[in-house]
Amino acid sequence: RSASALDATILTGNLPAISGASLTGVASDMVKLVDIDVTSGSSVSIDGYFSSTYASYQLIISEHFFASDTWLKIRFNTGGSTHTGGNWNWVSSYNLRSSSSNSDGTYGGFNANFCPVTYHTSNGSVGRVVRIFFDDPLVSDKYKMIKCISATYTNGPEVLIEDIGGYWHGSTGVTSGVTLFPNASTTFSRFKAQLYGTK
């Protein structure tokens, strides 16, 4: 009997488990390229993982904590080195909830030497959810864009969600990676992330 001819009334009782090892023809278009696990340092460089195999990338930051509470920034790398020039234009929109009210707003920067990943100080006793999306970093004739989304808990205290878009016009050439670092003069106490490439 073909799959299209199956009646829902036939699918009763305990169905057998499907082993992923036995599946065929399933595309693996999103592939984890590296795990990052850092317990100290003033910056984290993730470099050398961009390739022609993938068209776009996503960095999932599963943990990031600092010796002193602050917020997180990002820069592109070119040729393995961090690009520190004032070539970032960025915009942020946020929504937050305090104990008494909701509020929202926007921020932005022009020709800054960084793009914020989060733009509000996070409470060091609470986890946070952060994703960074990149277009194709190996395109050699276009400027680059990134998008950062996050959910954090501030020292307000407030629950906060934030959406950031960054335009980098440092070069139309290829980028080799990224460097993440805290806003304040402090260090990472824990940083864990996973870089994925999408075909």
Secondary structure, DSSP 8 states (H G I E B T S, - for coil): --GGG--GGG--S------GGG--S----EEEEEEEEESS-S-EEEES---TT-SEEEEEEEEEEESS---EEEEEEETTEE--SS-EEEEEEEEEE-SS-EEEEEEEEEEES-EES--S-B-TTS--EEEEEE--TT-SSS-EEEEEEEEEEBSSS-EEEEEEEEEE-S-SS---EEEEEESSS--EEEEEEEEEEE-
